[in-house]
């Protein structure tokens, strides 16, 4: 008899735990209703271009200085990819081209 009673109590507790509650009794719930009329911030459209501090006005053919391995080197801009924020340079005295961040380039 005790086993049967224990099994019924255990089964009823299991079913009660699995059923969704009709009312929300969660003490962690955020019950404050936001006042949308008084404090609605204006939407801010994201700027499609990087900030001016990071984007110097360089174009293909410009003579620039770039710091590589701690030393300033003269270079010529080959390509500018503003979307990725990269500049491809032809370093003075070298044959290969080097791609660096726009922020690392200083126009002469």
N, C-alpha and C positions, 0 to 999 in steps of 0.2 A: 504494500500500500504506500509506503514512504517513497519507494522508487518511482511509482506512478505519479504521485503528487509532485515530486522533484522534477520529473520529466515534463510535466504539464507547465510548471512554473518556468522552467528553462526554455521551453518552446514558446511560451507567450512573451517572455522577455526578448527572445531572438526576433520574433515577428514585430514586436513594438519598435525595436531598434532599426529594423529594415524599412519600416513604413515612413513616408515623408510626413513631416509635421504639418498640421493645418495652419498654425500660426507661427511666426518667427519669434522664437524666444532667445535668440542669440544675443548675449550681452555685448558682444564685440561688433554688432551691426551698427552701421552709421545711419542713425535715424533722423539726422538733421536734413531738412529739405532746403536745397539751395535757393536763394532768392535771385532768380534770373533777371528780374527787372532792374535791380539796383546795382549789381556788380558783375556785369557781363563784360569781360575783356574783349577788346576789338581783335579780330583775327589778324595775325601778322603773316604776310606773304613772304616765303623764303626768297632770299636774293639768289638769282641764278649764277651770279658771278662771285668769285672769291673776293675777299676784302682787298682794298687798294694797298694796304701795307704789305700784303703777301705777293701782290701781282705788279711787278714793275712793268713799265711800258717798253717792252723789248719786242723786236721783230727780226725776221730773218735778215742777216747781213750786218746787224749791229755789233760793234766791238764792245765786249764786256769783260769784267773780271769775275773769276769764280774761285772760291776757296776749296781746294782739294788736298786732302791729307795735311791740313794745317798750313798750306802755302797758297798765296794768291797767285793765280795764273791768268794770263791774257788769253782770250778766246773770241771766236766769232760765232754768232748765233746761226745755226743751220735751219732749225724748225722750232716753233713754239706750239705746244699742245696745252691750251688754256683749260680745257676740260679736265685733264688729269693733273694740271699744275706742274708740267715738266717742260724742260728746254733741252734741245739737242744742240751740243756745241762742238766746234772744231777747235781743239786746243792748239795754241801756237807751238810749232816745232814737233807736232805729233801727226801721224797719218790717220789714226782712228778717231771716230766721233764718240762723245761721252754724253749721256743723258743725266741731267741733274734736276733738282727741284727749282722752280722759279725763284723761290726765296733765297737760294744760294747764289744768285746772279746779281751783280751790281753793274749798271750801265755806266760806261766811261763818259 
